[in-house]
Structure formats: C-alpha cells, structure tokens
Amino acid sequence: MFVKKPFEGMDARMKAEILREANERLESVLHVDGKWIIDYVRIRIRARKVSVCPKR
C-alpha cells in the first residue's frame, strides 16, 4: 500500500504473484468483518552520545 519502489521495474506477473501471496497470508489477520484493517506502530528513538572519560 505504501511502498512502491520494490516493485519498480518488476515483471507485472511477478508483482501480481507477490501481492496475491501477501493478501492470502494476511487475510486471516487483517480482514475483519468484511473490511481490511491497517494498524501500525511508529517507533521513535532518541539517541544520545555519551562521552567517556578515561579513568586516571
């Protein structure tokens, strides 16, 4: 749905097969009451560089 680059330049039949298989595998989990549901978690990470002073 969101990612298109992996399919750029790919044979149409191969793309269709990948999408069919993904649909088949995810339907039991993400198809509820006749509707597809999307859920995602956005993970934010804050990195902090800690300076290390050598022991004297």
C-alpha positions as CSV (number, residue, x, y, z in Angstrom):
1,M,0.0,0.0,0.0
2,F,2.7,2.5,1.0
3,V,5.8,1.0,-0.6
4,K,6.2,1.2,-4.3
5,K,10.0,1.2,-5.0
6,P,10.5,-2.5,-4.6
7,F,8.1,-3.1,-7.5
8,E,9.8,-0.7,-9.9
9,G,11.0,-2.5,-13.0
10,M,9.5,-5.8,-11.8
11,D,7.6,-8.0,-14.2
12,A,3.9,-7.5,-13.8
13,R,3.2,-11.2,-13.3
14,M,5.8,-11.4,-10.5
15,K,4.3,-8.3,-8.8
16,A,0.8,-9.8,-9.0
17,E,2.1,-13.1,-7.5
18,I,3.8,-11.3,-4.6
19,L,0.7,-9.2,-3.9
20,R,-1.6,-12.3,-4.2
21,E,0.6,-14.2,-1.7
22,A,0.7,-11.3,0.7
23,N,-3.1,-10.9,0.5
24,E,-3.5,-14.7,1.1
25,R,-1.2,-14.7,4.2
26,L,-2.6,-11.5,5.8
27,E,-6.3,-12.0,5.2
28,S,-6.9,-14.1,8.3
29,V,-5.3,-11.5,10.5
30,L,-6.1,-8.1,8.8
31,H,-9.5,-8.8,7.2
32,V,-12.2,-8.3,9.9
33,D,-15.9,-8.1,9.4
34,G,-15.5,-7.8,5.7
35,K,-13.0,-4.9,5.9
36,W,-9.3,-4.7,5.7
37,I,-7.7,-3.1,8.8
38,I,-4.4,-1.4,9.0
39,D,-2.5,-0.9,12.2
40,Y,1.0,0.4,12.6
41,V,3.3,1.4,15.4
42,R,5.5,4.4,14.9
43,I,8.7,3.9,16.9
44,R,10.7,6.9,17.8
45,I,14.2,6.6,19.1
46,R,16.3,9.3,20.6
47,A,20.0,8.6,20.6
48,R,22.4,10.4,22.8
49,K,26.1,10.3,22.5
50,V,27.8,9.9,25.9
51,S,31.4,11.0,26.2
52,V,33.5,8.6,28.0
53,C,36.4,10.0,30.1
54,P,39.3,7.6,30.6
55,K,39.9,6.7,34.2
56,R,43.0,8.3,35.6
